[in-house]
Amino acid sequence: MSGEVVMSSVIVGTGTGAVAIAAVMALVVVGSVAAVAISALRQAKQKEAAAQAALAQRQLQAWQTYQAVEQQHRQALHRSRRAVRQTLQALQQASAPESTTQRPNTAQAAGFLNSATSAQAFARLTQIQTLLQQIPTASVQPLSRLQAQASALLQRLAQGEYLDPDHLASFQALVERSLEQAITQNLQQAKTRQRRLSDLEAVLAQILAHEYLVTAGGMSLDAAWQDELHRLKQQILQLLSQREVSADSLSVLKHKAQQLQQSLDDAQARQALTAVLDDTLQRHLQNLGYVRLSQPQPGEASWAIPGGERLRSVLQRDGRLVFQVQHEREYDAQQALSVEELAFFQQQEARWCSDVPLLLRALVKEGFQYQVQFERSAPQQSVPIVVLENVDEIVAAEQAQAAEARQPRYHPLAE
């Protein structure tokens, strides 16, 4: 007889730790009814969490403020880039020959200056200096140096000094190259800020989704990981309040979030496995005549055995299924069982023992890769006893016995 039965995965074995995603998938056959149900449940939970996270993110004041500041930064970069580009275009157009609008090279600029008088050179440098002064200071890194060089050249011309045309042409080419580099750097800076914003948004959405799954989604998570989840959210909010997120800070956040993601994925896999297995056990035990009396928590239930006594089922964190037949009585559990009670308990234990192979076959047929790892009869000196402490439990037990008397025993998988 099998008053105590432990079922474990054919592949995973007994194990001691919590079930991870790989272990959950090893508990079921790929493509089976159970595997499809677990996958569908996980996807539904993830979709629900993502929607709730998006809502929470939109309502988060710190995020709204940070987005507004980032938008101001991007607009400032755009204005600066436009100003530099306009200056560069004006500079190129002014130095181009009248017969063409193509950008001149250094040789063209030199040719222009070679044919120009000192007055024309002075006017040209004045124009360059004016154009440089119209650019925002932060737009071009060596702007002050370029302005200083233009002023020095103008001063030399004003003093009547002759300047080599090649020197002036080189200076103009330097200004053009500097402006082109400034445009490139501006674009790169804008892309970097946008990428950093997108990464931060993804990490925040990830954390908020995790938070929803733990607080409202019924997911069980180790206390240490719950603390880590709380810390990560606070770190993100602190960074948002500072209006600036460095690449190093974001990298650390992404790494921690990824570690947390693995733990939460495992917890979600356990949750889906528990829900699907709860439903599967209920259907097949009901087909065998059992009635679920209570479910203190997911993965744990109490069943009325057809004809009397009680069966307790527990899904452990390592994926094992544990069953125990318990004796029911309406008075003190400390009193030793009478001969009649013991005989009845053993009769119902035998009843459960004959149902174990049928239940196992039903689980295997739906894709659960379980096998009986351990079974034994309950010791006569330590038969587990459950005292019916309230009217509801007594009525439920009586109704279960009445239903058993009215219905024939049915084994849907018996051949």
C-alpha positions in Angstrom: 0.0 0.0 0.0 1.0 3.6 -0.6 -0.1 5.9 2.1 2.8 8.2 1.3 3.9 8.7 -2.4 6.5 10.9 -3.9 6.5 11.5 -7.7 9.5 13.1 -9.3 10.6 14.0 -12.9 11.9 11.2 -15.0 14.7 13.6 -16.3 15.3 16.0 -13.4 15.4 13.5 -10.6 14.9 14.5 -7.0 17.0 17.7 -6.7 17.1 20.0 -3.8 16.7 23.5 -5.3 13.8 25.4 -6.7 12.6 24.6 -10.2 14.1 26.8 -12.9 12.8 27.2 -16.4 14.9 24.4 -17.8 13.7 22.1 -15.0 10.1 23.0 -15.7 10.5 22.2 -19.3 12.1 18.9 -18.4 9.0 18.1 -16.3 6.8 18.1 -19.4 7.1 16.8 -22.9 7.7 19.4 -25.6 4.5 20.1 -27.5 2.3 18.2 -25.0 -1.0 19.5 -23.5 0.8 20.4 -20.3 3.7 22.2 -22.1 1.3 24.2 -24.3 -0.8 25.2 -21.3 2.3 26.3 -19.3 3.7 28.3 -22.2 0.3 30.0 -22.8 -0.1 30.9 -19.2 3.4 32.4 -19.0 2.8 34.5 -22.2 -0.5 35.7 -20.9 1.1 36.8 -17.6 4.0 38.5 -19.4 1.6 40.4 -21.7 -0.5 41.4 -18.7 2.6 42.6 -16.8 3.9 44.5 -19.8 0.6 46.4 -20.1 0.5 47.2 -16.4 4.1 48.3 -16.5 3.5 50.7 -19.4 0.6 52.2 -17.5 2.7 52.6 -14.4 5.5 54.1 -16.3 3.3 56.7 -17.9 2.0 57.7 -14.5 5.4 57.9 -12.9 6.2 61.6 -12.4 10.0 61.1 -12.3 9.9 59.4 -15.7 7.7 62.1 -17.2 10.1 64.8 -15.9 13.1 63.0 -17.2 11.5 62.5 -20.6 10.8 66.3 -20.8 14.4 67.2 -19.9 15.7 64.7 -22.5 13.4 66.3 -25.1 14.8 69.7 -24.3 18.4 68.3 -24.7 17.5 66.8 -28.1 15.9 70.0 -29.2 19.0 72.0 -28.1 21.2 69.6 -30.0 19.0 70.0 -33.1 19.1 73.8 -32.9 22.9 73.7 -32.5 23.4 71.3 -35.4 21.2 73.5 -37.6 23.1 76.6 -36.7 26.5 75.0 -37.5 25.2 73.5 -40.8 23.8 76.9 -41.8 27.1 78.6 -41.0 29.0 75.9 -43.0 26.7 76.4 -46.0 27.1 80.1 -45.9 30.9 79.8 -45.7 31.0 77.4 -48.6 28.7 79.5 -50.7 30.7 82.7 -50.1 33.9 81.0 -51.1 32.5 79.4 -54.2 33.1 80.9 -57.7 30.2 82.8 -59.1 29.7 80.2 -61.9 29.1 77.2 -59.6 27.4 76.4 -56.3 29.6 73.4 -55.7 31.6 73.3 -52.5 35.1 74.6 -53.1 38.2 72.7 -52.1 41.3 74.2 -50.6 42.7 74.9 -54.0 39.6 76.9 -55.0 39.8 78.9 -51.7 43.5 79.5 -52.3 42.8 80.7 -55.9 40.2 83.1 -54.6 42.6 84.6 -52.0 45.5 84.7 -54.5 43.4 87.0 -56.7 42.0 89.1 -53.9 43.3 92.3 -52.6 44.2 92.8 -48.9 40.8 94.6 -48.5 39.0 91.6 -50.0 40.9 89.3 -47.7 40.0 91.5 -44.7 36.3 91.4 -45.7 36.5 87.7 -46.1 38.0 87.1 -42.7 35.5 89.5 -41.2 32.7 87.5 -42.7 34.2 84.2 -41.3 34.5 85.8 -37.9 30.9 87.0 -38.0 29.7 83.6 -39.0 31.6 81.9 -36.2 30.1 84.4 -33.7 26.6 83.2 -34.7 27.3 79.7 -33.6 26.3 78.7 -30.0 29.5 78.4 -27.9 29.0 74.7 -27.1 28.3 73.7 -30.6 31.9 73.6 -31.8 34.6 72.3 -29.5 37.5 74.6 -30.7 35.2 77.6 -31.5 37.0 80.1 -29.2 40.3 79.1 -30.7 39.0 79.6 -34.3 37.6 83.0 -33.3 40.9 83.9 -31.8 42.8 82.9 -34.9 40.4 84.9 -37.1 40.9 88.0 -34.9 44.7 87.6 -35.1 44.6 87.4 -38.9 42.4 90.4 -39.1 44.8 92.3 -36.8 47.7 91.5 -39.0 45.9 92.6 -42.1 44.8 95.8 -40.3 48.4 96.5 -39.5 49.3 96.3 -43.3 51.0 93.0 -43.0 51.0 90.8 -46.1 49.5 87.3 -45.4 50.3 84.4 -47.6 47.1 83.4 -49.5 47.9 79.7 -48.8 47.8 80.5 -45.1 44.4 82.1 -45.4 43.1 79.2 -47.5 44.4 76.7 -44.9 42.6 78.7 -42.2 39.3 78.6 -44.1 39.7 74.8 -44.7 40.3 74.4 -41.0 37.1 76.2 -40.2 35.1 74.1 -42.6 36.6 70.8 -41.3 35.9 71.9 -37.7 32.3 72.7 -38.6 31.9 69.3 -40.3 33.3 67.5 -37.3 31.0 69.5 -35.0 28.0 68.3 -37.1 29.2 64.7 -36.9 29.8 64.9 -33.2 26.4 66.5 -32.6 24.6 63.7 -34.5 26.6 61.1 -32.6 25.7 62.7 -29.3 22.1 62.9 -30.2 22.1 59.1 -31.1 23.9 58.3 -27.8 21.3 60.1 -25.8 18.5 58.5 -27.6 20.0 55.0 -27.2 20.6 55.7 -23.5 17.0 56.9 -23.1 15.7 53.8 -24.9 17.8 51.5 -22.7 16.7 53.2 -19.5 13.1 53.0 -20.6 13.5 49.3 -21.3 15.1 48.6 -17.9 12.4 50.7 -16.1 9.6 48.8 -17.9 11.3 45.6 -17.0 11.5 46.5 -13.3 7.9 47.7 -13.2 6.7 44.6 -14.9 8.5 42.5 -12.3 7.0 44.6 -9.5 3.5 44.0 -10.9 4.1 40.2 -11.1 5.3 40.1 -7.5 2.8 42.4 -5.9 -0.4 41.8 -8.0 0.4 38.8 -10.1 0.6 36.3 -7.2 4.3 35.4 -8.0 6.3 34.0 -5.2 9.8 35.4 -5.1 12.6 34.9 -2.6 13.0 37.7 -0.1 16.5 38.5 -1.3 15.3 39.0 -4.8 12.3 41.1 -3.6 14.8 43.4 -1.8 16.9 43.6 -5.0 13.9 44.5 -7.0 13.0 47.3 -4.6 16.6 48.6 -4.6 16.8 48.6 -8.4 13.6 50.6 -8.7 14.9 53.1 -6.1 18.2 53.4 -8.0 16.4 54.1 -11.3 14.2 56.8 -9.6 17.3 58.4 -8.1 19.0 58.5 -11.5 15.9 60.0 -13.1 15.8 62.7 -10.4 19.4 63.7 -11.3 18.3 64.4 -14.9 21.4 62.6 -16.2 22.2 58.9 -16.6 25.8 58.0 -17.3 26.8 55.0 -19.4 28.4 53.3 -16.5 25.3 53.7 -14.3 23.1 52.3 -17.0 25.4 49.4 -17.6 25.3 48.4 -13.9 21.5 48.7 -13.9 21.1 46.6 -17.0 23.4 43.9 -15.5 21.4 43.7 -12.3 18.1 43.7 -14.1 19.3 40.8 -16.2 20.2 38.8 -13.1 16.9 39.6 -11.6 15.1 38.6 -14.8 16.5 35.1 -14.6 15.2 34.6 -11.1 11.8 36.1 -12.0 11.6 33.9 -15.1 12.2 30.9 -12.9 9.6 32.0 -10.4 7.1 32.6 -13.2 7.8 29.1 -14.6 7.2 27.6 -11.2 3.9 29.6 -11.0 2.7 28.4 -14.4 3.7 24.8 -13.6 1.8 25.0 -10.3 -1.3 26.4 -11.9 -1.4 23.9 -14.7 -0.6 20.9 -12.4 -3.3 22.1 -9.9 -5.8 22.0 -12.7 -4.7 18.7 -14.1 -4.7 17.0 -10.6 -8.2 18.4 -9.9 -9.6 17.0 -13.2 -8.1 13.6 -12.9 -8.7 13.1 -9.2 -12.3 14.2 -9.7 -12.6 11.6 -12.5 -11.4 9.0 -9.9 -14.1 10.2 -7.4 -12.0 12.5 -5.2 -13.4 15.9 -4.1 -11.1 18.8 -3.4 -11.9 20.1 0.1 -9.5 23.0 0.4 -6.5 24.6 -1.2 -4.4 26.5 1.4 -2.1 27.8 -1.3 -1.2 27.1 -4.9 0.4 23.7 -5.3 -1.2 22.4 -2.0 -4.6 20.8 -1.6 -6.7 18.5 0.5 -9.0 15.9 -1.1 -11.8 13.7 0.2 -11.0 10.0 -0.8 -14.1 8.2 -2.1 -15.6 6.4 0.8 -13.8 8.4 3.5 -10.4 9.7 4.8 -8.4 12.4 3.3 -5.5 12.8 0.8 -3.1 15.7 0.9 -1.1 16.7 -2.1 1.9 19.1 -2.2 4.0 20.3 -5.2 7.4 21.0 -3.7 9.8 23.7 -4.9 12.0 21.2 -6.5 9.1 19.9 -8.7 8.3 16.8 -6.8 4.7 15.8 -6.1 4.1 14.4 -2.6 0.9 12.7 -1.5 -0.2 11.6 2.0 -3.3 9.7 3.1 -4.6 11.2 6.4 -7.2 9.8 8.8 -10.2 12.0 9.6 -11.8 12.2 13.0 -14.0 14.7 14.8 -12.2 14.7 18.1 -8.7 14.8 19.7 -6.0 13.9 17.3 -3.7 12.7 20.1 -5.7 9.7 21.0 -4.5 6.4 19.5 -6.5 4.9 16.6 -8.9 2.2 17.5 -8.8 -1.2 15.8 -11.7 -0.2 13.7 -10.2 3.2 12.7 -6.9 1.6 11.8 -8.7 -1.0 9.7 -10.7 1.7 7.9 -7.6 3.8 7.3 -5.8 0.9 5.8 -8.7 0.1 3.6 -8.8 3.7 2.2 -5.0 3.6 1.9 -5.3 0.6 -0.3 -8.0 2.5 -2.3 -5.5 5.3 -2.9 -2.8 2.8 -3.7 -4.8 1.4 -6.5 -5.5 4.9 -7.8 -1.8 5.9 -8.0 -1.0 4.2 -11.3 -4.2 5.6 -12.9 -3.3 9.1 -11.8 0.3 8.7 -12.9 -0.9 7.5 -16.3 -3.2 10.5 -16.6 -0.4 12.9 -15.8 2.0 11.2 -18.3 -0.6 11.3 -21.0 -0.9 15.1 -20.7 2.8 15.5 -20.9 4.1 15.4 -17.3 7.2 13.3 -17.1 6.6 11.9 -13.6 7.5 8.6 -12.0 7.0 7.2 -8.6 10.3 7.9 -6.7 9.2 6.7 -3.3 6.1 5.0 -1.7 5.4 3.4 1.6 2.5 2.6 3.9 1.9 4.9 6.8 3.3 3.5 10.0 0.6 2.2 12.3 2.0 4.1 15.2 2.1 7.5 13.4 -0.9 7.6 11.1 -1.4 11.3 10.2 -4.7 12.5 11.6 -6.8 15.4 10.5 -9.5 16.7 13.0 -12.6 18.1 11.4 -12.8 21.4 13.3 -15.8 23.1 11.7 -19.1 22.4 10.2 -18.0 23.2 6.7 -15.4 20.5 6.7 -17.7 17.9 8.2 -20.4 18.7 5.6 -17.9 18.7 2.8 -16.7 15.2 3.9 -20.2 13.9 4.2 -21.1 15.3 0.7 -18.1 13.6 -0.7 -19.0 10.3 0.8 -22.6 10.7 -0.5 -21.4 11.5 -4.0 -19.2 8.4 -3.9 -22.2 6.3 -3.0 -24.3 7.6 -5.9 -21.6 7.3 -8.6 -19.8 4.3 -9.8 -16.0 4.4 -9.7 -14.7 5.7 -13.1 -11.2 5.2 -14.5 -11.1 7.2 -17.7 -7.7 5.9 -18.7 -8.2 2.2 -17.8 -7.9 0.0 -20.8 
